[in-house]
Amino acid sequence: VIFNVDRGRVPLLPVMAQPAFYFFGPSSDAAVISLNFAWFILAWAIPGITRELAGPKVGDKAGFFAFVLFGLYPITTLLSHNFLVEFLLATFISAAIYSLWLLHKTGEKKWSFISGIFISMGLLTKVTFPAFVLPAFLIFIYLHIRKSSVLKTLVLFLPAIFLVILIAGTYYIYNFFQIFAMTIGLSSQ
């Protein structure tokens, strides 16, 4: 078990807090420090998604506004100051969707690797992550197939799929029954 008492819960949040606990001692303030990197990822992903949606004329202004609005939203402040998994979940959802968008837009394999890393980190953050990212993943695959071919799409998206299986898949396979029992137990209450 990787820094996690309950094998039914994915371990990224407790693992991330370990270095902060080592340097600053086991406290809630030290735990919150470990989430600060998420703001940098969000500063990249939220304006990026907004810029793509708004278009070239107002994209930069809209992206800045979206990030400021997200940052000043009261629930964001609450989540980022209380070491809650939802802040990290929102970070990896935004980053995964934006990197998938860039993968589809540019067709560069580096975005496939980056997407795979963000999707893996999201899967290791919370088991509900696929509900937010899987539809976008499937839509981008479909759009890319329409743009090129099935084989080219498979080759392009294969690194992302491989990294997800390698990084997150090993934890999910090893702890499948505990994760399944926890998820079923939580959904039936």
C-alpha positions in Angstrom: 0.0 0.0 0.0 1.4 3.4 -1.1 1.0 5.9 1.8 -2.7 4.9 2.0 -4.5 3.2 4.8 -7.5 2.4 2.7 -6.7 0.6 -0.5 -10.2 1.5 -1.8 -9.1 5.1 -2.1 -6.6 6.2 -4.7 -3.4 7.5 -3.2 -2.2 10.6 -5.0 -3.3 13.1 -2.4 -1.6 11.4 0.6 1.5 10.7 -1.5 1.8 14.4 -2.5 1.6 15.5 1.1 4.5 13.3 2.3 7.4 15.7 1.2 5.6 18.6 2.9 5.1 16.6 6.1 8.8 15.6 6.0 10.0 19.2 5.7 7.4 21.1 7.7 6.0 18.4 10.0 2.6 16.7 10.0 0.2 19.5 10.0 -2.8 20.7 7.9 -0.8 23.8 6.8 2.0 21.5 5.5 -0.6 19.5 3.6 -2.0 22.6 1.9 1.4 23.6 0.8 1.7 20.5 -1.3 -1.3 21.6 -3.3 0.1 24.9 -4.4 1.6 23.5 -7.6 -1.9 22.9 -8.8 -2.4 26.7 -9.2 0.4 26.7 -11.9 -1.3 23.9 -13.8 -4.6 25.7 -13.6 -3.0 28.9 -14.7 -2.0 27.0 -17.9 -5.2 24.9 -18.4 -8.1 27.2 -17.7 -6.9 30.2 -19.8 -5.9 27.7 -22.5 -9.3 26.1 -22.7 -11.0 29.5 -22.6 -8.7 30.9 -25.3 -9.6 27.9 -27.6 -13.3 28.4 -27.0 -13.3 32.2 -27.4 -11.2 32.4 -30.5 -8.2 34.5 -31.5 -9.8 37.9 -31.1 -10.7 37.8 -27.4 -9.1 34.6 -26.4 -6.3 36.0 -24.2 -8.6 38.4 -22.3 -11.3 35.7 -21.9 -8.6 33.3 -20.6 -7.3 35.7 -18.1 -10.9 36.5 -16.9 -11.7 32.8 -16.6 -8.7 32.1 -14.5 -9.3 35.2 -12.2 -13.0 34.2 -11.9 -12.0 30.6 -11.0 -9.4 31.8 -8.5 -11.7 34.2 -6.8 -14.7 31.9 -6.6 -15.4 31.1 -2.9 -15.5 27.3 -3.3 -12.1 27.4 -5.0 -10.6 29.2 -2.1 -12.2 26.8 0.3 -11.0 23.7 -1.6 -7.4 25.1 -2.0 -7.0 26.0 1.6 -8.4 22.9 3.2 -6.5 20.0 1.6 -9.5 18.6 -0.2 -9.2 16.2 -3.1 -11.7 18.2 -5.2 -9.2 21.0 -5.9 -6.7 18.5 -7.2 -9.4 16.7 -9.2 -10.5 20.0 -10.9 -6.8 20.7 -11.7 -6.3 17.4 -13.4 -9.6 17.5 -15.2 -8.8 20.9 -16.7 -5.2 19.9 -17.6 -6.3 16.6 -19.1 -9.0 18.2 -21.3 -6.7 21.0 -22.4 -3.9 18.7 -23.3 -6.3 16.4 -25.2 -7.5 19.5 -27.0 -3.9 20.4 -28.0 -3.3 16.8 -29.0 -6.2 16.9 -31.4 -5.4 20.4 -32.6 -1.6 19.9 -33.3 -1.3 16.2 -33.8 2.0 16.2 -31.9 2.9 13.1 -29.9 4.2 15.1 -27.0 0.7 16.1 -26.2 -0.3 12.4 -26.1 2.4 11.8 -23.5 1.3 14.9 -21.5 -2.3 13.8 -21.7 -1.5 10.4 -20.5 0.3 11.8 -17.5 -2.5 14.2 -16.6 -5.1 11.5 -17.0 -3.1 9.1 -14.9 -2.7 11.7 -12.2 -6.4 12.3 -12.3 -7.2 8.6 -12.0 -4.9 8.4 -9.0 -6.7 11.5 -7.4 -10.3 10.2 -7.4 -12.2 7.3 -8.9 -14.9 9.6 -10.3 -12.3 11.2 -12.7 -13.3 9.2 -15.8 -16.8 10.6 -15.6 -15.4 14.0 -16.4 -12.6 13.2 -18.9 -13.7 10.0 -20.7 -16.4 11.8 -22.7 -13.8 14.4 -23.9 -11.3 11.7 -24.6 -13.8 9.8 -26.8 -15.0 12.9 -28.5 -11.4 13.9 -29.4 -10.7 10.4 -30.7 -13.8 10.6 -32.9 -13.0 14.0 -34.2 -9.4 12.9 -35.0 -10.6 9.8 -36.8 -12.9 12.1 -38.9 -9.9 14.4 -39.6 -7.4 11.6 -40.5 -7.8 7.8 -40.2 -8.3 5.2 -37.6 -4.7 4.0 -37.8 -3.2 7.5 -37.5 -5.5 8.2 -34.6 -4.5 5.0 -32.8 -0.8 5.7 -33.3 -1.3 9.3 -32.0 -3.4 8.4 -28.9 -1.5 5.2 -28.1 1.1 6.9 -25.8 -1.6 8.4 -23.7 -3.4 5.1 -23.4 -0.2 3.3 -22.6 0.8 5.8 -19.9 -2.6 5.5 -18.3 -2.4 1.7 -18.2 1.2 1.9 -16.9 0.8 4.5 -14.2 -2.8 4.3 -13.0 -3.7 0.9 -14.3 -1.3 -0.9 -12.1 -2.8 0.6 -9.0 -6.4 0.0 -10.2 -5.7 -3.6 -11.1 -3.9 -4.4 -7.9 -6.6 -2.8 -5.8 -9.6 -3.5 -8.0 -11.8 -5.3 -5.4 -11.2 -2.7 -2.7 -11.9 0.2 -5.1 -15.0 -1.5 -6.4 -16.3 -2.3 -2.9 -15.6 1.3 -1.8 -17.3 2.8 -4.8 -20.3 0.6 -4.6 -20.6 1.2 -0.9 -20.4 5.0 -1.3 -22.9 5.0 -4.2 -25.5 3.0 -2.2 -25.6 5.2 0.8 
